Amino acid sequence: MLKIAAEGIAPRLVACCSMGATSAQSSCQRIAPQAAKATQKYLSQSQSLLKKLVIKDHYEFDQKVINSDNPVIVNFHAEWCDPCKILTPKMLELLENSNEIDLAVIDVETNLDLVETFEVKAVPAVLAFRNGVVVDKFIGLVDANSIETLIDKLKRKQQQKQ
């Protein structure tokens, strides 16, 4: 995504620098803030995308959650679920500056075997994994403080482990 953003910006910057001196200066002054803003937007989106692991099947779940060195918060959600549309972005925001905890998102519609394995009865359902074991969970939309408490608990345990 970052490469696409850079490819879209680079031709404009080159074009503005090849114009006449006064024209190029005013054109670059107009485009440079747009370039900086677009690059910043794509960088922040790519950081968020790196934190969010999308699990598509049981094999990926084993690889990215069970065998993970980091604790993983697993979010069972559905596209039609309005509370899920609030919870997932909030969890991404709260985990944005945390390199030691990952967020895995599982669509309940396409992963029925995982839904059955973990006995998910309602969405959103959030399970916290450490070393392949469920260490905490909650169901439904909770406030930011509850999510932060879960994250802090996982961080403390991770720091004690090291």
C-alpha positions as CSV (number, residue, x, y, z in Angstrom):
1,M,0.0,0.0,0.0
2,L,2.9,2.3,0.9
3,K,4.5,1.6,-2.5
4,I,1.2,2.5,-4.3
5,A,1.1,5.8,-2.3
6,A,4.7,6.6,-3.2
7,E,4.1,5.8,-6.9
8,G,1.2,8.2,-7.0
9,I,3.1,11.0,-5.3
10,A,6.5,10.7,-7.0
11,P,5.3,11.6,-10.6
12,R,3.7,14.8,-9.3
13,L,6.9,15.8,-7.4
14,V,9.1,15.1,-10.5
15,A,6.7,17.0,-12.7
16,C,6.7,20.0,-10.5
17,C,10.5,20.1,-10.3
18,S,10.9,20.0,-14.1
19,M,8.7,23.1,-14.6
20,G,10.0,26.6,-14.8
21,A,11.4,28.1,-11.5
22,T,8.4,30.2,-10.4
23,S,5.8,27.7,-11.7
24,A,7.7,24.8,-10.1
25,Q,8.0,26.6,-6.8
26,S,4.3,27.4,-6.5
27,S,3.3,23.9,-7.8
28,C,5.7,22.2,-5.3
29,Q,4.3,24.3,-2.5
30,R,0.8,23.1,-3.3
31,I,1.8,19.4,-3.8
32,A,4.3,18.9,-1.0
33,P,1.7,19.2,1.9
34,Q,-0.6,16.8,0.0
35,A,2.3,14.3,-0.4
36,A,3.3,14.5,3.2
37,K,-0.3,14.0,4.3
38,A,-0.9,11.1,1.9
39,T,2.3,9.4,3.0
40,Q,1.5,9.8,6.7
41,K,-2.0,8.4,6.1
42,Y,-0.7,5.3,4.4
43,L,2.0,4.8,7.0
44,S,-0.5,4.9,9.8
45,Q,-2.8,2.5,7.9
46,S,0.0,0.1,7.3
47,Q,1.0,0.1,11.0
48,S,-2.6,-0.7,11.9
49,L,-2.7,-3.5,9.2
50,L,0.4,-5.1,10.7
51,K,-1.3,-5.4,14.1
52,K,-4.3,-7.1,12.7
53,L,-3.9,-10.8,11.8
54,V,-6.8,-12.0,9.7
55,I,-7.3,-15.7,10.4
56,K,-8.9,-17.6,7.5
57,D,-8.7,-21.2,8.7
58,H,-7.7,-23.6,11.5
59,Y,-4.2,-23.9,10.1
60,E,-3.6,-20.2,10.1
61,F,-5.0,-20.1,13.7
62,D,-2.5,-22.6,14.8
63,Q,0.4,-20.8,13.1
64,K,-0.5,-17.2,14.1
65,V,-2.2,-17.7,17.5
66,I,-1.3,-21.0,19.1
67,N,2.4,-20.9,18.0
68,S,2.8,-17.2,18.5
69,D,5.6,-15.9,20.8
70,N,3.5,-12.9,21.6
71,P,0.2,-13.0,23.5
72,V,-2.7,-12.7,21.0
73,I,-6.1,-11.2,21.5
74,V,-8.6,-13.1,19.3
75,N,-11.7,-11.2,18.2
76,F,-14.5,-13.4,16.8
77,H,-16.7,-11.1,14.8
78,A,-19.2,-10.9,12.0
79,E,-19.7,-8.3,9.2
80,W,-23.4,-7.8,10.1
81,C,-22.5,-7.2,13.8
82,D,-22.7,-3.5,14.7
83,P,-20.9,-3.9,18.1
84,C,-18.1,-5.7,16.2
85,K,-17.7,-2.7,14.0
86,I,-17.1,-0.6,17.1
87,L,-14.9,-3.1,19.0
88,T,-12.4,-4.1,16.4
89,P,-11.2,-0.5,15.5
90,K,-11.1,0.4,19.3
91,M,-8.9,-2.7,20.0
92,L,-6.6,-1.8,17.0
93,E,-6.3,1.8,18.4
94,L,-5.5,0.6,21.9
95,L,-2.9,-1.9,20.6
96,E,-1.4,0.5,18.1
97,N,1.7,1.3,20.2
98,S,2.1,-2.3,21.5
99,N,4.6,-4.5,19.8
100,E,4.2,-7.3,22.3
101,I,0.6,-8.1,21.8
102,D,-1.1,-9.1,18.5
103,L,-4.8,-8.9,17.4
104,A,-6.3,-11.8,15.4
105,V,-9.7,-11.3,13.8
106,I,-11.8,-14.3,12.9
107,D,-15.0,-14.0,10.9
108,V,-17.5,-16.4,12.4
109,E,-19.4,-16.9,9.1
110,T,-16.3,-18.4,7.4
111,N,-14.7,-20.2,10.3
112,L,-17.4,-22.4,11.8
113,D,-14.8,-25.0,13.0
114,L,-13.1,-22.4,15.1
115,V,-16.4,-21.1,16.4
116,E,-17.3,-24.7,17.5
117,T,-13.9,-25.4,18.9
118,F,-14.0,-22.3,21.2
119,E,-17.8,-22.5,21.8
120,V,-18.5,-19.0,20.6
121,K,-22.2,-18.4,21.2
122,A,-22.4,-14.6,20.5
123,V,-20.3,-12.0,18.8
124,P,-18.2,-10.1,19.5
125,A,-16.4,-12.7,21.5
126,V,-12.8,-11.9,22.6
127,L,-10.3,-14.5,23.9
128,A,-6.8,-13.7,25.1
129,F,-4.2,-16.4,24.3
130,R,-0.7,-16.8,25.8
131,N,1.5,-19.7,24.9
132,G,-1.5,-21.3,23.0
133,V,-3.8,-21.2,26.1
134,V,-6.9,-19.1,26.7
135,V,-6.0,-16.9,29.7
136,D,-9.0,-14.4,29.6
137,K,-12.1,-13.7,27.6
138,F,-15.2,-11.4,27.4
139,I,-18.3,-11.4,25.3
140,G,-20.1,-8.4,23.8
141,L,-19.2,-4.8,23.5
142,V,-17.2,-3.6,26.5
143,D,-15.8,-0.2,27.4
144,A,-12.3,0.9,26.6
145,N,-11.2,0.5,30.3
146,S,-12.0,-3.2,30.2
147,I,-10.0,-3.6,27.0
148,E,-7.1,-1.7,28.5
149,T,-7.2,-3.9,31.6
150,L,-7.0,-7.0,29.4
151,I,-4.0,-5.5,27.5
152,D,-2.2,-4.5,30.7
153,K,-2.7,-7.9,32.1
154,L,-1.2,-9.5,29.0
155,K,1.7,-7.0,29.0
156,R,2.5,-7.7,32.7
157,K,2.5,-11.4,32.2
158,Q,4.7,-11.0,29.1
159,Q,7.2,-8.8,31.0
160,Q,7.3,-11.3,33.9
161,K,8.1,-14.0,31.4
162,Q,11.1,-12.2,30.1
